[in-house]
Amino acid sequence: DLNSGVIVADSVTAPQDGWVVVYKNPNLTSAEIVGYAPVHQGVNTDIKVTLNTAKIGEAPTLWAVLHADNDVKGVFEWGWKGEPYNDPPMAVNGHEIVAAFGTAADE
């Protein structure tokens, strides 16, 4: 529900500790990040991601990407507010783990 500024991912299975990172554009640059939340290795349920709704604007689709938590544990380091790019998107079989979802209220 974007009106509350919080989305909930029902279930995320992560190959290692990391982050669910939500982007407003599929080019997945750090400038397009509108929110993120930590996940642990294994199955995670009901992950709440707080979003910057002002930054989303009228974007009809958002992209959730699984990132690794490398280097400083518990600190999201992906060019966010000047952080280094140490927590890259995870890849399984050479592909990033990405899910797109609509932002319309009736979805």
Helices and strands as residue ranges (DSSP letters): E 6-14, E 18-23, G 30-32, E 33-39, E 42-50, H 53-56, E 61-68, G 80-82, E 91-92, E 95-96, E 98-102
